[in-house]
Amino acid sequence: MDFDQIHTFLEIVRLKSFSKAAQTCYRTQPAISAQIRQLEHELKCELFERFGSRISLTTAGKLFAHYADQMMDVRRQAQNALNELESSPRGELVIAANEATCIYVLPGVFAEYKVQFPGVQLQVNRSYGSRIVEAVMENVADFGLTQLPVAEKRVQVVDIYKDEVRCVVPVGHPLAAAERVFCEDIVSYPLLLPQSGMTRSRLNAWFEKVEDDLQISMELDSTETMKRFVIAGLGISFLSGATAQEETAAGQLKALPLAPEPMVRRLGMIYRKDKALSKAALGFIQLTLSHFGSQNPRPATAD
């Protein structure tokens, strides 16, 4: 039994799929299956029950998953402890964040961090919505950058950044001259909306009075795609002000506040309360606070 087999096993458990685990482990599905057969042979028990394309853990598999997670956590702790022996921290930090945060919020933080901690490798996992919280809770990511509030009580939250969700239209659009946009103003136009997430949920609430009259043209999972489609005249969309800042400055888009009240978007950094933080992790927290001028961390709430 080796750590690579254990990692593969836990990826299958997390994703509930051999094929998806093969992608995240950068192996072929036959190679993944061979690892599990070898592990089952060594443990002298079956770990998975297979029902066609569906799988589930056996009783032995559930028991082993508990210990496998502990073994990987101890391995991480051992590596962190050894890294701490060095005057300059080493190792890896994994951050889960969505596309827009990766492009428009994190680059400045990462640039500063790499200057101060050149021996630490930063890895960004693109995730969305509740999956960011899950990645932190499952120890797949050390930190998550996600929209607040967060209901999970076992994470610590650092409120780091805020901006507004705005109605984004092409320059020359009939709404472009408006000072702000009410939900009634958008019913005549095709809409390009995010597929899911907290922003979509808040927009659905804002649309409530006119939901039967909406013209939803497309639901997209990419901020960049939405911007390009709006510029091309395929519809209007709703994006954070920071996301569309470059295009509005270039005169390609107009970003209009929503009415009657602005839709403020708060972004937070989250990490597990029970996680032992290395020097590299503590440095990331302090640098992020310094970069955004945030206040001290506060517990997550559901309000």
N, C-alpha and C positions, 0 to 999 in steps of 0.2 A: 504494500500500500504506500502511495506517495501523495504529496500535496496536490500534484496535478490531477490525479484521479479524484481526490476529494473535492477540488474546485469544480471539476466537470460534473460530478454528482450533484453538488449544490446548485450549479447553474441549471441543471435539468429540473431540480425541485422548484427553483424560483420561477422558471419560465414554463414549467409543465409541458415541456416539449423537447424531444431529442434534436429535432431539426433546428429549432431556435437556439438551443444551447450550442450546437455545432457552429453557428454563425458567431456567437459571442466569444467562443473559445478558439475561433479561427482554425477549425478542423472540419474534415468531412464527417457526415453523419455515420458512415461505417466505422470511422476511427473512434468516434464518441461511443458507439455501441460496443466496440471491442474493449474500451477502457472499463465500461460498466460490467461487462461479462467477466473481465479479469478481477475486478473488485468483488463481485459476487462470489466468484470462485474462491478468492482468498478468505472472504468472510463466511463462506459455506452457507449462504442463504440468498434468497432472491430479494432485491430491494424495490423492484417495481412490478406492478401488475399491468399487463398490456391488454387493452380492449380495442383492437383495430388501431386507429390513429390516436386513441386516447390512452393516457397512462395515469396511474395513481400509485402512491407509496404503499408497500406492504406494511404490516405491523413492524417487521424488522427494519424496513426502510425508514419509517417514522422515528424509531429509536436511534438508528444510526445518524439520521439527519441532525438530531439534537447534538450528538457528540461531534459530528463533523463540523458543525458551525463553531463549536467551542475550540476544536483543534485549529481551525483557520484563524480564529480570533487570537489564540495563544501565539500562533506563528507571527501574526502582525505585531503583537505586543513585544515578542522577542526581537523582531527586526527593529522596531522603534527603539527599544532599550539599547541595542547595539549601536544604532545610529546616534543616540544621545551621547555616546562615549566620544564622539568627534566634536571638535570645537565648532565646526560648521555642520548644521543638521543636513541629513541626507534622507533619501527615501522617496515616497510618492504621496501626493495628495490628490484625491479624486473629488471633483466638484460636479454635481448634477444641476443642470440649468436648461432652460428652453433656448430656442434659437435666438430670439431677440436679445435676451440677456447675454448670451455668449458674444454677440456681435457688438452690442451698444453699451453694455455695462461693465463686463469683465476685462476687456483688453487693458485698460489703464491700471487696474488692480494687479493683473498678471505681470505687466511690465515692471511695476515697482517691486513686486514680490521676487521676481527672478534676479533683480539687482541685489536684493538683500539676502536671498537664499538660493544661490546659483546651483547648489547641490541637490535641490529638491525638484523632482519631476512633477509637473502639474498635468493632470489628465482631466478633460472635460467630457462628461457623458451627457449627450442631449436627451433630456427628458421633459415631460410635460405634466402640469397639474399635480394630481395626487401621486403620480409615479415618482416625483421628486422626493416627497416625504417618505414613500415606501423605500426608495433607494437608500436614504439615510438610516431608516429604522432597520433595514436588512443588512447594514454595513457594506453595501455595495459602493456607497459614496461616503466620504468623510464630512462633506458639507453640501447643503442644497441652497440654491438661490431660487426663491419662489414668491409668488404673490401672496400677500397677507389678507385676512387672518389665516392662521393654521390651527386646526382643531386638535391635532395630536398633542397630548399632554406630556409625552416623554421626550420632547425636543426642546432645546433652548432656542430662542429667537432673538436675532439682532435686527432691529428695524433700521435699514441702511439707506433707503432711497425712495423717493416718491415723484411721480409725475401724473399727467392727466391722460385719460383715454379720450381721443378726439375723433370727430368725423373727418375723414380724409377724402378730398375730392380733387379732380384735376383743375388746374388753372383754366378759367373760362367756363367752368361748370356753373349752372344757374345758382347753386348754393354758395359759390365761392365768395360772393360779396356779403354774405350774411355775417353778423357779429357772433351769433351762436345758433345752434341747431336744436329744435324741438323734435320729438319723435314723429309728430305729424308732418314735419317737413320732408321726411325721407321716403314716404310711401310711394311717391311717383317714380322712384329710381331703383334700378337693379342693385342689389346688395352683395358684397363680397365679404363673407363672415368667417371668423375662425371656427374650426370644426368643433372644438370643445375647450374646456378650461374655465378659469374663474372669470376672465374678461367676457367670455361668451355668456356665462350665467348672468352676469350683471347687465349685459346688453339685452338679454331676453327679458329681464325685469323692466328695463327702460322701454322696451318695445311693447309692453303688455297692452297698452291702450289701443294699439294699432296692429296687433299681431295678425289679425285676419286679413289685413290689407298689404302686408309686406310682400316684396318681390325679391325673394332670396335667389340670386342667380347662381352663386357658387359658395361652397364651404371648403375652405383651404386650411392646410396645416403649416403653411410657411408665411412668415411676415414679409419676406422679400418678394415672394410671388404675389401677395396681395398688393404691395406697392407698385410692382411692375404692371399689374393688371389695371389698377386705378389709373396710372399714367397713360395706359393704352386706351382708356375710355370704356373699359368693360363694366364699370360700375363704381360705386362708392364704398368705402370701408371704414373701419374703426380701429385705430392704432394708438399706441402711446405716443406722446409728443416727442420723446427722445428718439423713437424709432424712425419717425419721418422728418427729423430735423434737417438732415442733409438735403433732402429733396425739396423741402419748403424753402430753405435758404437759396437753392438753385432756381427757384421759381417754377418747379414742376408740379408741386402739390400745394394745396391749402389745407391747413389743419384747424378745424373749427371747434370751439368748446361746445360741450353738450349742455342742454338746458332742460329743466329750470335750474338744476344744480350741477356743478362740474363733477365728472366722474374721476375721482382721485384714485390712483393706483399706487399701493404701497408694496415695496419689495423688501423681503427679509432674507437674511442668511440663517439657516437652521443647522443644528447638529445635535446628536444624542446627548442628553444630560448625563448619562452613565458612562460616556466614553472617556477613556484616559487620553488626554490630549498631549501630543508630543510638542517639542519646541517648535517644530515646523508648523504644526496646526495652530498653536497659540500665536505664532508670528503672523499667520494668515488672518486670524481674527483681528489682531491689533492693527495690522496694516489696512484691512478693509474698513475698520472703524475710522482710522485716520484719513483714509482716502475720501470717504463720504461724510466725514464730520459727524458721525452718529453718536448717539448717547450710549450708555452702558447696556449690555444685553438684558432682556427681560423675558420672563417665562411666556410661553405660548398661551394664547387664550382663544376662545371660540367666538368672541364678540365681533 
